Amino acid sequence: MLAERIATPDDARPVQDHIVLLRNAAWSDYQRLLEMRGERSVPRIAYLEGALELMTPSRTHEWLKSLIGRLVEVWCLERGVEFNAYGSWTLEDKEAERGAEPDECYVFGEVSNPQRPDLAIEVIWTSGGLDKLAIYRALGVREVWFWRKGRLTIHALRATGYQEIGGSEVLAGIDLVVLASFLGRPTASHAIREYRAALQIATERLPSRNEYATIIGMDASGIVAPAPRPVKKRRGPLSKAGPCLQLMDELGYTSMSELEKALGVGSGTARSWNKRKSIPSEYDAKIAKLRAKRIENP
């Protein structure tokens, strides 16, 4: 076997993964390495038609993949989605000559004996290495998410291979732009609390006293979460138009222009959303902050 070491960080940071590629490796070599490693979590080993990849993830890589996984689990819990987490499950297919161990993977629904995950998550912290989509395609993984340079992309399995898509099909409704915005928090617990609070506010369910205190950055002692504010009923042709008028009433605004200014959008945008009965999901995080501010200053 020929060895090739790859250590090209994808971001200009001092910490990087350590990747070694072995060429001209047989399937038996792959199996032997798995056996030698045993139950240890590293190195993570991948195989693609005679090429072996051994990857020892950096501390930052491990932190990122764990936090992404925890936030996915928070979303599932808040949205009532059943799931099981399988971490770096060793997936392999001898006939296809492929094997991989994702950073995180999940099966959704109540599946007693899953053969493959519905979702695999990969953090790309160091460039190079094997083509993971070529591996996952043969293994039948329905959806793969890649984190790279602060952005999460979604790849769905099709008859001809993976296709990058705008929204997840295995977790319909999850907004990965919003999720990724919480990865920069100082601690995982901080990110989890804030993301949960944002999800709860986005569904118009008020947070608990502790969650409310987290949002506004105050000590929870002595804070009583306020009762829900009744939504004012409007008369006239706009009374059935929906989300923007309801949001105006909830936030205490008296005009569409006030709402548009708060959201940072152009004139007429909110009225257009109202007609479509839908506010784009990329504004969820901003709306959550406005709701939290309204709760703080009723």
C-alpha positions in Angstrom: 0.0 0.0 0.0 1.2 3.5 -0.7 0.6 6.1 2.0 -0.2 9.8 1.5 -0.6 12.3 4.3 -3.0 15.1 3.9 -3.1 18.0 6.3 -4.5 21.0 4.4 -6.8 23.0 6.8 -10.0 24.3 5.1 -10.0 27.3 7.4 -6.9 29.4 8.2 -6.7 28.2 11.8 -3.9 26.4 13.7 -5.9 23.3 14.6 -6.5 20.8 11.9 -7.5 17.1 11.3 -4.8 14.6 10.5 -5.7 12.5 7.4 -3.7 9.7 5.9 -4.6 8.0 2.6 -3.5 4.5 1.7 -3.7 3.5 -2.0 -3.9 0.0 -3.4 -5.6 -1.3 -0.3 -7.6 -4.5 -0.4 -11.0 -5.0 1.4 -9.1 -7.3 3.8 -6.8 -4.4 4.7 -9.8 -2.3 5.6 -11.3 -5.0 7.7 -7.9 -5.6 9.5 -7.6 -1.9 10.4 -11.1 -1.9 11.8 -10.3 -4.9 13.9 -7.0 -3.4 15.1 -8.7 -0.2 16.1 -11.4 -2.1 18.0 -14.0 0.0 20.0 -11.9 3.2 20.0 -13.5 6.2 18.3 -10.4 7.2 16.3 -9.1 7.1 13.8 -12.2 7.1 11.7 -11.8 4.9 8.7 -13.3 5.1 5.2 -12.8 2.9 2.2 -13.5 3.5 -1.5 -12.5 1.0 -4.2 -8.9 0.3 -3.0 -8.3 3.6 -1.2 -8.3 3.8 2.6 -8.7 7.0 4.6 -7.6 7.3 8.3 -8.8 10.5 9.9 -7.9 11.7 13.4 -10.3 14.6 14.0 -9.1 17.8 15.7 -10.6 19.0 18.9 -12.5 21.7 17.0 -13.8 19.1 14.6 -15.2 17.0 17.4 -16.7 20.0 19.2 -18.5 21.1 16.0 -19.9 17.8 15.0 -21.2 17.2 18.6 -22.8 20.6 18.8 -24.5 20.3 15.4 -25.8 16.9 16.5 -27.1 18.3 19.8 -28.9 21.1 18.0 -30.5 18.6 15.6 -31.7 16.7 18.6 -33.2 19.8 20.2 -35.1 20.5 17.0 -36.5 17.0 16.9 -37.5 17.2 20.6 -39.3 20.5 20.1 -41.0 19.4 16.9 -42.0 15.9 18.2 -39.8 13.9 15.8 -38.8 10.5 17.1 -35.1 9.7 16.5 -32.1 7.6 17.5 -28.6 8.9 17.3 -25.9 6.4 16.1 -22.8 8.6 16.2 -19.9 7.3 14.0 -21.7 4.1 13.0 -19.4 1.9 10.8 -21.3 1.5 7.5 -19.9 -0.9 5.0 -20.7 -2.8 1.8 -18.2 -5.4 0.6 -19.7 -5.8 -2.8 -19.7 -2.1 -3.5 -16.2 -1.8 -1.9 -17.2 1.1 0.3 -17.2 1.9 3.9 -17.5 5.0 6.1 -18.0 6.4 9.6 -19.9 9.7 9.7 -19.3 12.3 12.3 -22.9 11.9 13.4 -25.8 10.0 12.0 -29.5 9.5 12.8 -32.5 7.3 12.1 -35.9 9.0 12.3 -39.1 7.3 13.4 -39.5 4.2 15.5 -37.2 1.8 13.7 -36.3 -1.3 15.7 -33.4 -2.7 13.5 -32.2 0.0 11.1 -29.8 -1.1 8.4 -28.7 2.4 7.3 -29.1 5.9 8.8 -31.5 8.4 7.3 -29.0 11.2 7.8 -25.3 11.4 8.0 -23.5 14.6 9.1 -19.9 15.4 8.1 -17.7 18.3 9.3 -15.2 19.3 6.6 -12.4 20.9 8.6 -9.5 19.7 6.5 -9.6 19.5 2.7 -8.7 16.4 0.8 -9.6 12.8 1.6 -12.0 10.4 -0.1 -15.3 11.4 -1.8 -17.8 10.8 0.9 -20.8 11.2 -1.3 -19.5 8.5 -3.6 -19.3 6.2 -0.6 -22.7 7.1 1.0 -24.5 6.7 -2.4 -23.6 3.0 -2.6 -24.5 2.6 1.1 -28.0 4.1 0.6 -27.9 7.0 3.0 -30.9 9.1 2.2 -29.4 12.5 3.1 -26.0 13.9 3.9 -25.2 17.3 5.5 -21.8 18.9 5.2 -20.5 21.7 7.4 -17.8 23.7 5.7 -16.6 27.2 6.5 -19.6 28.1 8.6 -22.3 26.8 6.2 -24.4 23.6 6.3 -25.4 22.2 2.9 -27.9 19.4 2.3 -27.4 16.6 -0.2 -30.3 14.3 -1.0 -29.9 10.8 -2.6 -31.4 10.6 -6.1 -31.3 7.8 -8.8 -28.2 9.4 -10.4 -26.4 10.4 -7.2 -26.7 13.1 -4.6 -28.3 16.5 -5.4 -27.7 19.6 -3.3 -31.1 20.9 -2.2 -32.3 23.9 -0.3 -34.3 22.2 2.5 -34.0 18.9 4.3 -36.4 16.1 3.2 -35.7 13.8 6.2 -36.3 16.7 8.7 -38.8 18.8 6.8 -39.0 22.4 8.1 -35.6 22.6 9.8 -33.8 25.8 9.0 -30.1 25.1 8.8 -29.2 28.8 8.4 -30.8 29.5 11.8 -29.3 26.3 13.3 -25.8 27.3 12.2 -26.2 30.8 13.6 -26.1 29.2 17.1 -22.8 27.4 16.6 -20.7 30.4 17.6 -22.0 30.5 21.2 -19.3 30.2 23.9 -20.5 26.9 25.3 -22.6 24.0 24.0 -25.1 24.5 26.8 -25.5 28.1 25.9 -26.2 27.3 22.3 -28.7 24.6 23.2 -30.7 26.8 25.6 -30.8 29.7 23.1 -31.7 27.5 20.1 -34.5 25.8 22.1 -35.9 29.2 23.2 -35.8 30.5 19.6 -37.7 27.4 18.4 -40.3 27.8 21.2 -40.8 31.5 20.4 -41.1 30.8 16.7 -44.0 28.4 17.4 -45.6 31.1 19.6 -45.1 29.0 22.8 -43.7 31.2 25.6 -40.4 29.9 27.2 -40.2 28.8 30.8 -38.8 31.2 33.4 -35.3 29.9 33.0 -35.4 29.9 29.1 -36.9 33.4 29.2 -34.0 34.5 31.5 -31.5 33.0 29.1 -32.9 34.9 26.1 -32.6 38.3 27.8 -29.4 37.5 29.7 -30.7 37.9 33.2 -30.7 35.8 36.4 -33.7 33.6 36.5 -34.4 34.2 40.2 -37.4 36.3 40.8 -38.5 36.3 37.1 -42.0 35.3 36.3 -42.7 34.5 32.7 -45.5 36.8 31.5 -48.9 35.4 30.5 -49.5 35.2 26.7 -50.7 38.5 25.2 -54.1 38.1 23.4 -54.0 38.7 19.7 -56.1 41.7 18.7 -58.8 41.0 16.2 -59.0 43.4 13.2 -62.0 44.1 11.1 -62.0 44.7 7.4 -60.5 42.8 4.4 -57.1 42.3 6.1 -58.4 40.5 9.1 -57.9 37.1 7.4 -54.6 37.9 5.8 -52.6 36.1 8.5 -49.0 36.1 9.7 -47.8 39.7 9.3 -50.9 41.3 10.9 -50.7 38.8 13.7 -47.1 39.5 14.2 -47.8 43.3 14.2 -50.3 42.9 16.9 -48.1 40.5 18.9 -45.1 42.9 18.8 -47.3 46.0 19.4 -46.7 47.7 16.1 -49.4 49.9 14.6 -48.4 49.7 10.9 -46.8 47.4 8.3 -44.0 50.0 7.9 -43.0 49.6 11.6 -42.8 45.8 11.1 -40.8 46.2 7.9 -38.4 48.5 9.6 -37.9 46.1 12.5 -37.2 43.2 10.2 -35.0 45.3 7.9 -37.0 44.8 4.7 -38.2 47.1 2.0 -41.6 48.9 1.8 -44.4 46.6 0.8 -42.6 43.4 1.7 -44.7 42.5 4.7 -47.9 43.1 2.8 -46.6 40.8 0.1 -45.8 38.1 2.7 -49.3 38.6 4.2 -50.9 37.9 0.8 -48.8 34.7 0.5 -49.7 33.8 4.1 -46.0 33.0 4.7 -43.0 34.7 6.2 -39.7 33.4 4.9 -37.9 31.1 7.4 -34.7 33.0 7.2 -36.4 35.7 9.3 -37.2 33.2 12.2 -34.2 34.2 14.3 -34.8 37.9 13.9 -38.5 37.5 14.8 -37.5 35.4 17.8 -35.3 38.3 19.0 -38.1 40.8 18.5 -40.5 38.6 20.5 -38.0 38.2 23.3 -37.6 42.0 23.4 -41.3 42.4 23.5 -41.6 40.0 26.4 -38.9 41.9 28.2 -40.5 45.3 27.6 -44.3 44.7 27.4 
